[in-house]
Amino acid sequence: MNGRTDAPQDRGCLVGICFFILGLGTLLPWNFFMTALLYFQSRLNTTEWSNVTTEVPKEVPKEYYFNNWMTLLSQLPLLVFTLLNSFLYQRVSEGIRIAGSLVFILLLFILTAVLVKVPMDSERFFSVTMATIWFINSFGAVLQGSLFGLVGLLPQKFSAIFMSGQGLAGTFAAIAMLLAIASDADFETAALGYFITPCVGTLVTLFSYLLLPRLEFAQYYLKKTNKYEAGTTDELLKESSIVENGKPKGHANGTVTSSAAEAKVDPSPEGPKGAFLPMEQVEKGQAKASVKEVFKKIWVMAFCVTFVFTVTLSVFPAVTADVRTSSPGGNWERFFISVCCFLFFNVSDWLGRSVTTVIKWPRKDSRLFPALVVSRVVFVPLLMLCNVQKRTFLPVWFSHDFVFAIIMILFALSSGYFVCLSMSYAPQLVEQKDAETAGALMTFFLSLGLSLGAGLSFLLRHLV
């Protein structure tokens, strides 16, 4: 069957821009909380009094392991609600899932901004922040899963645009943090301005989603797809009724025997009139493979995306955010983590994702591909041997800032590249009718990798 040759044009690339912004908006919560580690650590940098071993009270720093808990409580809801979204998909409309999630994310960002000005003891602030991180990422998981399903209805290039927007979310957050640090404003004002930025970003994301149904190009694919599916079902029911009751010549017990009867008019309202499809092709188009059958075809890519994120989240940001500059003092110390850890990682990750539009190596059926993915585990000891402070067990082998920056760039480039390659290869390994199932499975394994990495980060941070 021919493609939709009568599709309208994406005038002014408005649909592409909308999906880029939607991709950006899905990862704003995670990136803005992660990049604000310096703010949260400063709010928690208090002391508790303890007189367990001595009669004289002694100041003992309270250790919250904020980096680890933030990573874990960001990724666990992503895994849980990615699974839950498969049930919500059928019971809750797309508009409520997407627009509703954006509204709640906006409200939680507003709460976080307000808390900047609210005095609060460290214990309560830690608890409120962790609860906010849990809920904001829960809604983010529903939002991301729903948008992956939505963008899958459009031509493949829009999926790349959507993921490119996701890749740029971290860079957006890192630049916002650098501007906040560089400003001459006091600490509270700078932090307030930082958290107001994602509020505006979430509002723009919401408006972009509401704009989509008003764009002709989006209308064509998003509305016509539903009509196509409904029309196909109706036509097949009519045809089966004709076969049973009319018993056309050449049929015996419902089996097609004549070559002339082995074709059927394409029921799609979008297809050219008079186009014919083989009967078996129509039947195959309706019978989707089981999840188990799809998994057997994509398990290598599922393993790859899980392993990449397990390695990445096991040390970033739980370990990398505690690296200290080899040149303490002066302005560079203020910017070091924001630049070398967050900005370099996010820009390199985005570049790694973007490169896949030009270079796709190794091929999807190459054994070298999973081997290279597994080889990324070398970055774990390399980053743990950088100047991470405080440390107990391991020595510092790479104390210089330049070495840490190079390791971070290569670490992030490979992460973005292999993730994007795995996610794009998986649907190509199955028939088109099973591409949606493959995408849903890959989203689950992506979330699994993030959660495994977040859990492993506690152990690795203690081993440093």
N, C-alpha and C positions, 0 to 999 in steps of 0.2 A: 504494500500500500504506500502511496506517495505521502510525503510529509505535508504539513500545513503550509502550502505555498501561498495562501491568501492571508497569512498573518500580517497584521499591521506592524509598522516600524516603531521602535522605542525612541520616540521623538525627544531630542535633547538629552538622551540617555537618562531620563527621569526615573525609570524603573530600576535601572542599574544603580543609580545614586541612592534610591530608597533602600535597596537591598544591601548596599555597602554600609549605609547608616544603621540598618537593622542588625547587620553582623557586628558592627562596632558596639551597638547598644547591648547585645547579649553578654559581652564580656566586660562591660564597664564595672559591674559590681565587684567581681573578683580582682580585677586589676587595680581599682582605686583603693580597695582595702589593703591589698598586698603592698602597693607602692607607699602607703602611708605608715609603714612600720615604724619609722622614726617618731611620728606623732604619737602612736599608740604606746610605744615603749617609753616615751617621755612622760605620758600620763600615768604609767604604771611604775615609774622609777621612784618608788617610795621605800621606806624601811619599816620593818616591824620589830617590836621589842621582844627579846627572848631571854629568859634567865634560867634555862634548863640546867646548865652545867656550872654556873657561877652565881654568887649572891649579887654581884653587881650587874645591873641590866646591860646587855650587849646588843648593839645594832647588828641585825642580820638582814641582808638584802632578801627581799621576797622574789623568788623566781617563778614566773608565770609560764615560761616556755610559749610565749605568745605566737612566735612564728609557726611552731608545730601545730598548736591548737587551731590557729587561724586556717592553716592549710587543710587540716583534717576536717574541720567543720565547714569548710567551703566545698570540699569534694564529696563527702559522704551524702549530703542532700542531692548532689548532682547525680549520684548513682541511684539513690532511692527514688527520686522523682522522675528520672529518666524511665525507670520501670513503671512508675505510676502513670506516667503520661501515655503509655500504651493503652491504659484503660480509660483515661480521661479523653483520649482521642475520639472514642466512639460516643461518649456520654456528654461531653461538654463541647460546645461549638468552638470553632477556631477563633472567632472574634473575642469570646470571653477569655479563652486561654491566653491569647497574645496581649490584647489590650488590658485585661485584668492584671496579668503579671506585671506589665509595665507600670500600671498605676500603683501597685503595692511596692514595687521596687523604688519608685519615686518617693513614696511616703516614707520608706525606710531610710533613704538617703537624706531626706529632710530631717528625720529624727537624728541621724548621725551628725548632721551639720548643727542642729540645735544643741546637742550634747557638748559641743566644743565650748560653749559659753556657760554650761551648767557645772558647778563645782560638785565633785563626787569622790568618795573614797575609792581607793584602787580596787578593792574586792568587788564592789558594786559595779564600777565602771567595766571591769573585766567581764563580769557576768552579763551585763547588758550588751556589751560589744559582741560577745560570743553568740548570744541569742540573735542579735541583729544579723550577724554573718550567716548563721544557719538559715534564717527565714529568707534573707535576700537572695541567697544562692538556691534555695528551694524554688522560689518563683523564677529565678534565672534558668533553672533546669527545665521547667515547663515551657518557658519562653523559647529556649534554644531548640528543644525537641520539636516544638510546634513550627518554628520557622524553618528548620531543616526539611520538614514535610512540605511546607508551603513552597520553598524555593525549588524543591524537586519537581514541581509541576511545570516549571519554566525550562527553557533550553539550558544545556549544561553549563554554559559560560557564566550564568547567573549564580550557580553554586560556587564557582571560583571567586566571583566578585564578593559574595557573602562571606566566604572564608577569609578573603583578603581584608575585609572590614574587621573581622574578628582578630586577625593578626595585628592590625594597627591599634586596637584598643589599648594594649599595653603601652605602646609608644605614646599615645595620647595621655594616659595617666602619668607616665614618667615625666613628660614635658610639663604637665600641670604641677607636679611636685617640684620640679626644678624652678619654675617660675615663683612658686610659693616660697621656696627657700631663698631665692635671690631677691625677693621683695624686701623693702625696708620696713614693712609692717611688723608689728609685734607678733609673738607666737600664735596667740589665739586668732587674731585677724587673718593671718596667713593660712591657718588651718581651716578657718571658716570659708575663706575664698576657695580653698582647694576642694572642699566637699560640696560647695554650691555648684561647681563645674559639672559633676555627674548628674546633678538635679536638672540642669539645663540640657545636658546630653540626653538624658532619659526622656525629657519632654520632646525634644527634636525627634527621637526615635519613635515615640508614640504618634506624632504628627505624620511621620513618614509612612507608618503602617496605615493610618487612616486615609492617606492620600492614594494608596495603591488602587483601591476599587474605582477610583475616578480616572485612572489612566487607561486609555484604550488598549494598549499593549498588554497590560496586566489583566484587564477584563477578559481579553481573548483567551488567554491560557488558563486563568483561574476559574472562570465561569464555564467556558466551553468544555473543559476537562470533565466537569461534573455531568454536563449534558451528554457528552460522548459516552461516559460509562453507563448512564441511565438508558440512553438510546440503544447502546449495544445490547444490554440486558433485555429490553423490550423486544428488539428485533429477533434475538435468538429464541425467545419464547414463542414468538409468532411463527418463526421458521420451523421450530420443533413441532408445533401444533400442525402445520401444513404437512410435515413429513409423516406424522402419525395418522392423520385423518385422510389426507389426500392420497397417500401412498404413491408417489411419483414413480414413473417407469424406471426400472433399473434398481429399485430398492427391494431388499428382502430382509424382513425382520429389522428394519432400521439401518441396514448396512448399505453404504454406497457402493454400487457395482459398476455403473457406467462412467466413462471418462467425462461425459458432458455434465453429469450430476455432481462431479467432484469439485465444483466451484460454487461459491455463494456470493451474492451481492454484498459488498461491504456496507454494513449498516451505519457506519459513522456519518453523521451529518456534515462532517468537515471534509470527508474524502470525496474525490471526484466521482460524479455520477457514472454508474456503469462499471466501476472498478470491481474486480473479482478477486477473491481470496480462496485458497484451498480450504475445504471443510475442516481438515485436521488442524490447519493453522489457526482458524477461528477458535476451535475447541481448546487448543493449547493456550491461546491468548486469554482464556477465561479461567483455566485451572492453574493457580499459582502453586509453586513448589512449597513443601513444608519448611518450617524454620530449620529443622535438622538437615534437610537436603541442601538448603542454601548455605548453612554453616559449613558443611563438608567441602563446599567449593571455595569458601572465603576464609577458612580457618587460619591460613598463613597470614593474611592481611590483618585478621582480628588479633592474632598473636603479636604482630609487629606494632600495631597502634597501642596495644596494652603495654608492651615492653618499653616502647619509647617514652610514654608518659610515666610509667613506674620509675624509670631512671631519672627523668627530668624532675618530677615532683619530690623525689627522695632527698634531693639536695637543694632544690630551688623552691622557695627562698629560705627554707629552714636553716641551711648551712651557709649559703652564699651571702645572706644578709648580715651575717655576723663577721664577715671578713673586714679587717681593719687596714687602713692605708699604711704604707711604709714611710710616709712623710706626714706625721701628725703635726697639728698646729696650722693655723692659717685658714683661708677660705676653702682650700681643696678638701680638707677633712669634712667640711659640711656637705660638700657635693659628691664625695667619693662613692658612697653606696648608691645614691640616686643615679649616678652616671654609669659607673662600672658594673653594677649589678643589674639594675632595672632597665635603664635606657639601652645599654648595649645588648642585653638579653632580648628585649622586645623588638628592637629594630632588626637584629639578626634573625630572630624567629620569623618576623614578617618577610624579610628578604628570602629566607629559606622556603617559605610557602610560595612566594611569588615566582621563584626560579622554576618551580614545577610546571609553569605554563609554557616554558621554553625547553627545559631539559627534563626528560623522564628516563632516568637511568638509576639503577638497573631495571630491566624489563620486569613486568609483573610475574612472569613465569620463571625468573632467574633465581637460582639457589643463592646467589650472591646477595640478593636483597635482604632476606632475614639474617644472613651472616653479618652484614654491615650494621643492621639494627642492633644486634646483640653486642657488637663491638663497642657501641656507645657506652657500655658499662665502665669503660676505662676512665670516663669523666668523673665518676664518683670518687675514686681515691685521689685523682688529680685535684679536685676542688676541696676535698677534706684536708689535703696537705698544704693548702694556701694559708694565709695568715688569719685563720678563724680564731676569734677570741670570745669567750674564755675557752680554753682547751685543757684536757687532762691527760690524754693517753698518747696522741700522735704528735710527732715533731712537725715543725714548719719547714717545708722544703722550698716553697715558692712564696717568698715574702714580698717580692717586688710587685707594685701595682700593675705594671705593664704585662707581666706574665699572667696575672689573674685576669686581666682584661682580654687577652688573647684566648685563654682557655674558655672564658665565658662566651666569646663570640663564636668559637667553633662549636661549643656545646649547644648554643641556641640555634645556629644555622642548621646543624644536623637534626635537631629536634623538629623544627618547622618543616624542613624538607621531607623527612621520612614520614611525619604525620600526614602531611598533605598528600604525599604519594600513596600511602596506604589507603586513605579515605577515597581517593579518586580511582584506585585500581580495583577495589572491592566490587563496585557495581558492574565493572567490565567483565568480571569473572562469571557472572550469571546472565540468564536471559533477561531481556528488558522488563518482562512482566514481574520479575523477582527483584528488580533493582531497589524498590522501596523497602522490601524485607531486608535486603543486604545493608542498606543505609541505616535502618533501625538497629540491626545487630552491631554494626560498626560503632554507632553512637553509644550503645551499651558498653562495649569493650573499651572505648575511649574513656568513658566514665569509670570503668573498673580500674584502668591503669592509673587514673588520677587518684582514686581512693587508695589503691595499694601503695603508690608513691608517698602519699600523705601519711599513711600509717608507718611506713618504713622510715620516714624522716626522723621520728622520735629516736629510734635505735641509732641511726647514723650520727645524729647530733651528739648523743651521749658518747659515742666512740671516738669523737674528735679529741 
